[in-house]
Amino acid sequence: MISIVVPAYNEEAVIARFLEACMNDIRLDEPFEVVVVNDGSADATRRIVLGFQERYPAIRLVDHEVNRGLGKALETGFAAARGDIVVTMDSDLTHPPAMIRDLVEGMNGVDLCIASRYVRGGGMEDVPAWRVFISRAANLFFDLILWTRIQDLSAGFKAYRAEHIRKVTIRSSGFECQMEIMLYFIKHRLKYREIPLVLRNRQFGTSKFRFVKMGMKYVRSLGRFLAYRWS
């Protein structure tokens, strides 16, 4: 089975479109489940997911009573996932559900497959140039100090071997948890593959990512990341 873990926080504007796309566009040769982690949403996200769950047995809902952040939502999703391969993706339609098949096929012979904006064929569309610059510069910086050739360390659209992802301890609550997860795979010298992703800026709802706030979190976490990488 393939488990698709999807954190969702106040995504009522897009979650129905996302789940419809999953049910229509995912084409796999084995059973799959979509595990939506409702991270304490204060809007209609939970109600909408419950409605889809009644229609589609492949959809599962897991709840946080309060908002705990992306890191803890992923941790909850990993614990709930029943598949041998676990895919993570955003619920805002910036990650195309149809590409899940490519990620799963890319897992042949590796432990991690990354949908990367920064390999040949990848990129970003309708994203402000300053955001593209900051993202690329940050990834190059972490490539250097962590001594890795992974091009897109902050990617959120990935497939993992369940046996490995369940061993990862996630201490970060925000988007920096993606770096924390990648550090586990780098430190343990697990095999990876990157395939191209063209990420499109979200068209519905409001992004939860705040560059200044997240930049400060990355700075505060830098010492911990380096200590873990080089210990």
C-alpha positions as CSV (number, residue, x, y, z in Angstrom):
1,M,0.0,0.0,0.0
2,I,1.0,3.6,-0.6
3,S,0.2,6.1,2.1
4,I,-0.2,9.8,1.1
5,V,0.2,12.0,4.2
6,V,-1.4,15.5,3.8
7,P,-1.3,18.1,6.6
8,A,-4.1,20.6,6.4
9,Y,-4.7,23.7,8.4
10,N,-7.5,26.1,7.6
11,E,-7.7,24.9,4.0
12,E,-11.5,25.1,3.4
13,A,-10.9,27.2,0.2
14,V,-9.0,24.4,-1.5
15,I,-9.3,21.1,0.3
16,A,-12.3,19.9,-1.7
17,R,-10.6,20.6,-5.0
18,F,-7.5,18.8,-3.7
19,L,-9.3,15.7,-2.6
20,E,-11.2,15.5,-5.9
21,A,-7.9,15.8,-7.8
22,C,-6.5,13.0,-5.7
23,M,-9.4,10.7,-6.4
24,N,-9.4,11.6,-10.1
25,D,-5.7,11.9,-10.9
26,I,-3.8,9.3,-8.8
27,R,-3.0,6.3,-10.8
28,L,-1.2,3.6,-9.0
29,D,-0.7,-0.2,-9.5
30,E,-1.5,-0.9,-5.8
31,P,-3.9,0.3,-3.2
32,F,-3.4,3.7,-1.7
33,E,-4.7,5.8,1.2
34,V,-4.9,9.6,1.6
35,V,-4.2,10.4,5.3
36,V,-5.4,14.0,5.9
37,V,-4.0,15.4,9.2
38,N,-6.4,18.2,10.2
39,D,-4.0,20.3,12.3
40,G,-6.6,22.0,14.5
41,S,-8.3,23.9,11.8
42,A,-10.8,26.6,12.9
43,D,-12.7,26.6,9.6
44,A,-14.7,23.9,7.7
45,T,-11.6,21.8,6.7
46,R,-12.6,18.9,9.0
47,R,-16.2,18.9,7.9
48,I,-15.3,18.9,4.2
49,V,-12.8,16.0,4.7
50,L,-15.4,14.0,6.6
51,G,-17.8,14.4,3.7
52,F,-15.2,13.0,1.2
53,Q,-14.4,10.2,3.6
54,E,-18.0,9.0,3.4
55,R,-17.7,8.9,-0.4
56,Y,-14.2,7.5,-0.7
57,P,-12.9,4.8,1.6
58,A,-9.3,5.6,0.6
59,I,-9.5,8.9,2.5
60,R,-8.7,8.9,6.2
61,L,-9.0,11.8,8.6
62,V,-6.7,12.2,11.6
63,D,-7.3,15.2,14.0
64,H,-5.3,17.5,16.2
65,E,-7.5,19.3,18.7
66,V,-5.3,22.4,18.4
67,N,-2.8,23.6,15.8
68,R,0.6,22.0,16.4
69,G,2.4,23.0,13.2
70,L,3.7,21.2,10.2
71,G,6.3,19.1,11.9
72,K,3.9,17.5,14.4
73,A,1.2,17.1,11.7
74,L,3.7,15.1,9.6
75,E,4.7,13.1,12.7
76,T,1.1,12.2,13.4
77,G,0.6,11.3,9.7
78,F,3.7,9.0,9.7
79,A,2.4,7.2,12.8
80,A,-1.1,6.7,11.2
81,A,0.2,5.6,7.7
82,R,-0.2,1.9,6.9
83,G,1.8,1.8,3.7
84,D,5.3,0.6,2.9
85,I,5.9,3.8,1.0
86,V,4.8,7.1,2.5
87,V,4.3,10.2,0.3
88,T,4.1,13.7,1.7
89,M,2.5,16.6,-0.1
90,D,0.8,19.9,0.5
91,S,-3.0,20.2,0.4
92,D,-3.0,23.5,-1.6
93,L,-2.7,22.0,-5.1
94,T,0.9,23.3,-5.6
95,H,1.9,19.6,-5.7
96,P,0.1,17.8,-8.5
97,P,-1.5,14.5,-7.3
98,A,-0.9,13.0,-10.8
99,M,2.9,13.1,-10.0
100,I,2.6,10.7,-7.1
101,R,3.0,7.8,-9.6
102,D,6.3,9.3,-10.7
103,L,7.5,9.5,-7.1
104,V,6.5,5.9,-6.4
105,E,8.2,4.6,-9.5
106,G,11.2,6.7,-8.6
107,M,11.6,4.7,-5.4
108,N,13.0,1.8,-7.3
109,G,16.4,1.1,-5.6
110,V,16.3,4.1,-3.3
111,D,15.0,5.1,0.2
112,L,13.8,8.6,-0.7
113,C,12.5,10.2,-3.9
114,I,12.3,14.0,-4.0
115,A,10.1,16.1,-6.4
116,S,12.7,18.8,-6.9
117,R,12.4,22.3,-8.2
118,Y,16.1,22.5,-8.8
119,V,17.1,19.6,-11.0
120,R,16.9,19.8,-14.8
121,G,13.3,20.1,-15.9
122,G,12.1,21.5,-12.6
123,G,11.2,25.0,-11.6
124,M,8.6,27.4,-10.3
125,E,5.8,29.2,-12.1
126,D,3.9,32.3,-11.0
127,V,6.1,32.6,-7.9
128,P,7.6,36.1,-7.2
129,A,11.2,36.3,-8.3
130,W,12.4,37.4,-4.8
131,R,10.9,34.2,-3.3
132,V,12.6,32.1,-6.0
133,F,15.9,33.8,-5.3
134,I,15.7,33.4,-1.5
135,S,14.6,29.7,-1.8
136,R,17.4,28.9,-4.2
137,A,20.0,30.7,-2.2
138,A,19.0,29.0,1.1
139,N,19.1,25.6,-0.5
140,L,22.6,26.3,-1.9
141,F,23.8,27.5,1.5
142,F,22.5,24.3,3.2
143,D,24.0,22.1,0.5
144,L,27.4,23.6,1.3
145,I,27.3,23.5,5.1
146,L,25.7,20.1,5.3
147,W,28.0,18.6,2.5
148,T,25.3,17.1,0.4
149,R,24.4,17.0,-3.3
150,I,20.6,17.1,-2.7
151,Q,19.4,20.0,-4.8
152,D,16.0,20.7,-3.0
153,L,16.5,20.2,0.7
154,S,13.4,22.1,1.6
155,A,11.1,20.2,-0.7
156,G,7.8,18.9,0.8
157,F,6.7,16.6,-2.0
158,K,8.6,13.4,-1.4
159,A,8.3,9.6,-1.1
160,Y,9.9,7.7,1.7
161,R,10.5,4.1,2.7
162,A,8.1,3.8,5.7
163,E,10.7,1.8,7.7
164,H,13.0,4.8,7.6
165,I,10.6,7.7,8.0
166,R,9.1,6.2,11.1
167,K,12.5,6.4,12.8
168,V,12.9,10.1,12.3
169,T,12.4,12.3,15.4
170,I,10.8,15.6,14.4
171,R,11.5,18.3,17.0
172,S,10.6,21.3,14.7
173,S,7.0,22.4,14.5
174,G,7.3,24.6,11.4
175,F,8.4,24.3,7.8
176,E,12.0,23.8,9.0
177,C,11.0,20.2,9.8
178,Q,11.7,19.4,6.1
179,M,15.3,20.1,6.7
180,E,15.3,18.0,9.9
181,I,13.8,15.0,8.0
182,M,16.4,15.4,5.2
183,L,19.2,15.4,7.8
184,Y,18.2,12.0,8.9
185,F,18.6,10.6,5.4
186,I,21.9,12.4,4.8
187,K,23.4,11.4,8.1
188,H,22.5,7.7,7.7
189,R,23.7,7.8,4.0
190,L,20.4,6.5,2.7
191,K,19.9,6.4,-1.1
192,Y,17.9,9.1,-2.8
193,R,16.7,10.2,-6.2
194,E,15.5,13.6,-7.4
195,I,12.9,14.0,-10.1
196,P,11.8,17.3,-11.7
197,L,8.8,19.2,-10.3
198,V,7.4,22.4,-11.7
199,L,5.8,24.0,-8.6
200,R,3.0,26.4,-9.3
201,N,2.0,29.1,-6.9
202,R,-1.2,28.4,-5.0
203,Q,-4.4,29.7,-6.6
204,F,-6.8,29.2,-3.7
205,G,-6.7,30.0,0.0
206,T,-3.9,31.7,1.9
207,S,-0.3,30.4,2.3
208,K,0.8,29.7,5.9
209,F,4.4,30.3,5.0
210,R,6.0,33.5,6.3
211,F,9.5,34.2,5.1
212,V,10.7,36.4,7.9
213,K,9.2,34.1,10.6
214,M,10.6,31.0,9.0
215,G,14.0,32.6,8.3
216,M,14.3,33.2,12.1
217,K,13.4,29.6,12.8
218,Y,16.0,28.3,10.4
219,V,18.6,30.6,12.0
220,R,17.7,29.4,15.5
221,S,17.8,25.8,14.4
222,L,21.1,26.0,12.5
223,G,23.3,25.1,15.4
224,R,21.1,22.0,16.2
225,F,21.1,21.0,12.5
226,L,24.9,21.3,12.3
227,A,25.5,19.4,15.6
228,Y,23.3,16.5,14.4
229,R,24.9,16.4,10.9
230,W,28.5,16.3,12.1
231,S,28.2,14.5,15.5
